[in-house]
Amino acid sequence: MSKHEVVHRQAGELVSDVKNAAITTVGGLGVLWAVSLVNWVFLGSALDAYAIVPRTLSGLFGIFAAPFLHVGLVHLVSNSIMFAILTPLMMARNRRDFYAVALITTITSGLGAWLLGGAGTVHLGASGVLFGFLGFLMARGFFERSLSAIALSLVMVWAFGGLVWAIFPILAGVGISWQAHLFGFLGGIWAARVLGRELRKKGRA
């Protein structure tokens, strides 16, 4: 294969990656906004009944519904901004990273809120998953040990390190689900460990 063909193929792959990241980001935001608007405007927030209520059977089923539900417009907008920033970064190397980490951190953040949340509280919102993305991107360089991954992790720590304080109960603030933040973040780190080691093994094969 000639140098020109290699460059052409790489350019095509880059365009495809950017397109996929854009579609996933816009599509994900569309789902979040559609669910919230339907819930608020047409259902009178009835879908909030499917949020996580700690240590209840119905609340356990809410683990997979809670990330799509939001308390109000400010909550939705803040999570949408972070989703729009983090999703392309999650897909920069492999689309599988986004979907695998999203699934893992949905479960870990949801279980954390369900197990440790205060009695009678309700937990909803995508922030647990977003903290999972942060944990993954911050820890990825340590486990993958490639220059690009290390550079990205350092940038993420520099740019978003201040948000990590929200995983602590005293510093998270009133009405903030620090449990979802903490266990989402830890789930992201665990995912970085698993995927990073798998990638390194392939590199040695």
N, C-alpha and C positions, 0 to 999 in steps of 0.2 A: 504494500500500500504506500502510495507516494505521500510526501509531506503535505501537499495540497489537500489530498483526500482525508488525511488525518485531521487537519485543521477544520475542514468542512464538516466532518463527522462530529468533532468536538463542539463546533458552533451549533450544529443541529441539536445535540444533546443538551446544551446550555439553554437554547430557546425552549426546548420541550420541558426542561426542569422549571424554568421561570413560568411557563404557561400553567404547568400542573400546580405550582405553588399558588399562583394567582387564583386559579379555579377553586382550589381547596379553601383558601382564605376567604374569598368572596362568598363561596357556598356555605362555609361554616358560619360566617356572620349573618348570612341570609336566614339560616335556620334559627340562630339565636334570636334575631329580631322578630321573625315570623311567629315563633312560639310565644314570645313575650307579649307582642301586640295582640295576638289572638286571645291570650290569657287575660290581659288587662281590659281590652275593649269589648270583647264578645262574651267572655266567660266569667267576668267579675272576679278574677284571680282564683277561680275554682281549681286550676291545675296545681296550685300551691299545696293542695292536699297530698300531692305525690312527692313532696320534698322529704328530706331525711328527718325523721323524728327519733332521737336516740332511744335505743333499746326497746323499740316496738317492732312488731312484725311488718306492719305496713311501711314503717320508716326504713326498714331494711330493703324493701323493694324499691324505695325511692333513690337508692344509690345511683342508678343509671338515669333517673329522670332529673335529679336535682341540678346537674350542670346546665340544663337548658332553661331553668327557671330563675327569675331575678326579682328582687324586691321592688325596684322602681327604676326610673330612667337613668338616674345617676349611676346606680349599680351596673346597669346594662352597658352604659357608655364606657365606664372605666374598664370593664372586662373586655369590651369590644376593642378598645384601643390596644390593650395588651395582647389580645388574640391576633390582631392584625400585625403586630410587631413580631411576635414569637413564632407564629405558624410558618412563615417563609424560612426562618432560621432553622426550625425543626426539620424542614424538608430539603435543606441545602445539600445534604449528603445523600439521603435516601428517603423516599416517600414512606417507607416502612417505619422509620423512626417516629414520624408524627403519629401514625395510627397505633403503633405498639405502645408508645408512651402515653398516648391519650387513654387507651384502654386500661393500662396498668394503673395510672394515677387516678382515673375515675374510681376504680375499685379501692385503692389504698386511701385516698382522701375521704371517700364515702364511708368506708369502714371506720376510719379514725373518728369522724364526726359522730357516727352511730354509736361507737363504743364509749367515747369520752365526752360527748356533748352533754350539757346540763339537762336535767329532767324537764320535760315540757318545752324545750327549745325546738326551733325549726331551722334547718340548715339547707340553704339553696344557693345556687350560683356556680359559675364556671371557675371561680378563683382557685379552688383546690387543684383542678387540672392545670391551670396556668402556672401555679407554683410548682407543679410537677415538671412542666416544661422548663422552668427556671432551674430547678435542681438538675435536670438532665443536661442542659446546656452548660451550666457552671461546672459540672463534674465530668463531662465528657472527655475533656482534654487529659485529665488525670488517668483515666482508664484506657483511653484509646492511644495516647502518647504519640500522636502525630502533630507536626508543627501547626497545621491548620486548625486542628481541634483544640490544641493548647491556646492558640491565639484567640480563638472564639470564646473559650472559657474565661480567659483573662478579661476580655472586653465585656462579657456578660457580668462578671463580678464587679468590674468598675462601674458599669452603667446601671445595674439593677441590684447591687449588693445591699443597698439600703432597704429594699423591700423585704429582705429576709427577716427583719425584725418582727414582721407580722406573723411569724410562726410561733412566737412566744406569747403566752396568755396575758402577761402583765403589760406587754407593749403593743399588742394587736389592736386594742381599742374596744370600746363597748359595742356589742352587736356584731362583732367580727368573728367568723368561725376559724379561730386559730388552729383548731383540731384538723379541719380540712386542709388548711395551709400547710401545717407541719407534716401530715402524713402524705399529702400530695408531693411535697418537696422531697421527703425521704423516698417515696416511690420513684420519683424521677432520678434520684441518685442511684437507686438500685437498678433501674433500667439502663442507666449509663454504664454501670458495672457489667451487666450481662451482655449488652450489645457491643460495648467496647472490647471486652475480652474475646467475644466471638469474632469480631473484625480482625483483631490481632492474630488469632489462630489461623484465620484464612490467609492472612498476610505471610505467615510462616510456612503455609502448606506448599 
